[in-house]
Amino acid sequence: MKRFDGLTVLVTGACGGFGSRAAARFAAEGARLVLSDISPEPLETLAASLEAETATLAGDIARESLSENLVKLALEKFGRLDIAVNNAGIAQNFVKLPLIPSEEARRILEVDLLGVFYAMKHQLPVMERQHREGSRGGAIVNIASVAGIAGAPRLAAYAAAKHGVVGLTRSAAAEYATKGIRVNAVCPSFARTAMVTGTLKLAPDNAAAEADLTRGVPMKRLAEVEEIVEVILFAADPKNSFMTGQTLAADGGITAI
Ligand SMILES: NC(=O)c1ccc[n+]([C@@H]2O[C@H](COP(=O)([O-])OP(=O)(O)OC[C@H]3O[C@@H](n4cnc5c(N)ncnc54)[C@H](O)[C@@H]3O)[C@@H](O)[C@H]2O)c1
């Protein structure tokens, strides 16, 4: 019996670094997948690459209707929703707070914070109903950041959004603790995905820029995608049944000091 056999797993931001690897790992461990990202073509390519039953729906996570329709799709196609990985997100340009264009701050809050709020707003009632009707409730894994636990100089809007995700996670965990639903946040530090490598490529000296990003990390390196995905799967695992409302820092030791 595989770890996620027969479970329906929803992954947003499914085409990105963490999302695509998490989707592949859930598929390999027996899950049925509902996959979403902002544009349809890479989503179809990802779905076709997985040896699992899949359903896809592209759209902007900053629009509430996408989250509503994703939950409907999970129910129509697979009859239930067991695990949701709310992972879609965007980064912020590295500048001090007064230099963040207000439009950029608004968009970051809409995608990174409200996107998770809309997702949970539609996922929780379905999972609660499953629990009420006598089967398993569910697990929600929100992808926050170490910038959701402590301040992040030159990333203030992003840090505000990710602190918000931690607030949503803890609050919903307490609200649904007796309803068979666990809600946890995974909080990575800088990891080797397009979100970070894209920024590094823009720097005149790539190695110096990477050293700059990892200076405050006790392990002195970026996280590899697989290292973060391992924590996502741990948070989602039904056997991990007493852990809720937690912020799981996968950060090379940053929050230890
Ligand atoms: N990479 C890191 O260092 C790091 C660190 C901490 C937290 N995170 C968080 O991890 C999550 C995944 O990031 P990643 O590193 O895999 O980045 P990524 O850029 O590789 O993936 C993000 C995915 O989200 C999708 N997306 C972006 N905006 C969207 C929108 N409005 N609607 C729907 N989909 C949208 C993108 O198309 C992309 O596929 C994000 O929430 C990010 O903030 C990343």
The ligand as an SDF file (V2000), in Angstrom:
LIG
                    3D

 44 48  0  0  0  0  0  0  0  0999 V2000
   11.7610   29.0840   -4.1300 N   0  0  0  0  0  0  0  0  0  0  0  0
   11.9150   29.6200   -2.9490 C   0  0  0  0  0  0  0  0  0  0  0  0
   13.0150   29.9840   -2.5440 O   0  0  0  0  0  0  0  0  0  0  0  0
   10.7330   29.7790   -2.0160 C   0  0  0  0  0  0  0  0  0  0  0  0
   10.9890   30.0510   -0.6660 C   0  0  0  0  0  0  0  0  0  0  0  0
    9.9230   30.1930    0.2060 C   0  0  0  0  0  0  0  0  0  0  0  0
    8.6450   30.0560   -0.2550 C   0  0  0  0  0  0  0  0  0  0  0  0
    8.4040   29.8000   -1.5700 N   0  0  0  0  0  0  0  0  0  0  0  0
    7.0230   29.6620   -2.0040 C   0  0  0  0  0  0  0  0  0  0  0  0
    6.8480   28.4110   -2.6100 O   0  0  0  0  0  0  0  0  0  0  0  0
    5.7470   28.4770   -3.5240 C   0  0  0  0  0  0  0  0  0  0  0  0
    6.1620   27.8560   -4.8430 C   0  0  0  0  0  0  0  0  0  0  0  0
    7.2140   28.6090   -5.3880 O   0  0  0  0  0  0  0  0  0  0  0  0
    8.3690   28.0190   -6.3120 P   0  0  0  0  0  0  0  0  0  0  0  0
    9.6440   28.3530   -5.6640 O   0  0  0  0  0  0  0  0  0  0  0  0
    8.0770   26.6220   -6.7110 O   0  0  0  0  0  0  0  0  0  0  0  0
    8.2460   29.0280   -7.5220 O   0  0  0  0  0  0  0  0  0  0  0  0
    7.9010   28.8090   -9.0520 P   0  0  0  0  0  0  0  0  0  0  0  0
    7.9260   30.1800   -9.6300 O   0  0  0  0  0  0  0  0  0  0  0  0
    8.7590   27.7520   -9.6220 O   0  0  0  0  0  0  0  0  0  0  0  0
    6.4020   28.2600   -8.9810 O   0  0  0  0  0  0  0  0  0  0  0  0
    5.2960   29.0590   -8.6860 C   0  0  0  0  0  0  0  0  0  0  0  0
    4.1330   28.5860   -9.5410 C   0  0  0  0  0  0  0  0  0  0  0  0
    2.9750   29.3670   -9.2030 O   0  0  0  0  0  0  0  0  0  0  0  0
    2.3260   29.7440  -10.4210 C   0  0  0  0  0  0  0  0  0  0  0  0
    1.6080   30.9930  -10.2440 N   0  0  0  0  0  0  0  0  0  0  0  0
    2.1370   32.2300  -10.0530 C   0  0  0  0  0  0  0  0  0  0  0  0
    1.1670   33.1380   -9.9670 N   0  0  0  0  0  0  0  0  0  0  0  0
   -0.0120   32.4730  -10.1080 C   0  0  0  0  0  0  0  0  0  0  0  0
   -1.3610   32.8800  -10.1170 C   0  0  0  0  0  0  0  0  0  0  0  0
   -1.7100   34.1640   -9.9770 N   0  0  0  0  0  0  0  0  0  0  0  0
   -2.3110   31.9340  -10.2830 N   0  0  0  0  0  0  0  0  0  0  0  0
   -1.9800   30.6340  -10.4360 C   0  0  0  0  0  0  0  0  0  0  0  0
   -0.7110   30.1840  -10.4400 N   0  0  0  0  0  0  0  0  0  0  0  0
    0.2690   31.1020  -10.2790 C   0  0  0  0  0  0  0  0  0  0  0  0
    3.4670   29.9180  -11.4160 C   0  0  0  0  0  0  0  0  0  0  0  0
    2.9990   29.8410  -12.7520 O   0  0  0  0  0  0  0  0  0  0  0  0
    4.4080   28.7890  -11.0380 C   0  0  0  0  0  0  0  0  0  0  0  0
    4.1650   27.6080  -11.7540 O   0  0  0  0  0  0  0  0  0  0  0  0
    5.3630   29.9500   -3.6110 C   0  0  0  0  0  0  0  0  0  0  0  0
    4.2270   30.1850   -2.8060 O   0  0  0  0  0  0  0  0  0  0  0  0
    6.5760   30.6610   -3.0450 C   0  0  0  0  0  0  0  0  0  0  0  0
    6.2570   31.9170   -2.5020 O   0  0  0  0  0  0  0  0  0  0  0  0
    9.4230   29.6600   -2.4570 C   0  0  0  0  0  0  0  0  0  0  0  0
  1  2  1  0
  2  3  2  0
  2  4  1  0
  4  5  1  0
  4 44  2  0
  5  6  2  0
  6  7  1  0
  7  8  2  0
  8  9  1  0
  8 44  1  0
  9 10  1  0
  9 42  1  0
 10 11  1  0
 11 12  1  0
 11 40  1  0
 12 13  1  0
 13 14  1  0
 14 15  2  0
 14 16  1  0
 14 17  1  0
 17 18  1  0
 18 19  2  0
 18 20  1  0
 18 21  1  0
 21 22  1  0
 22 23  1  0
 23 24  1  0
 23 38  1  0
 24 25  1  0
 25 26  1  0
 25 36  1  0
 26 27  1  0
 26 35  1  0
 27 28  2  0
 28 29  1  0
 29 30  1  0
 29 35  2  0
 30 31  1  0
 30 32  2  0
 32 33  1  0
 33 34  2  0
 34 35  1  0
 36 37  1  0
 36 38  1  0
 38 39  1  0
 40 41  1  0
 40 42  1  0
 42 43  1  0
M  CHG  2   8   1  16  -1
M  END
$$$$
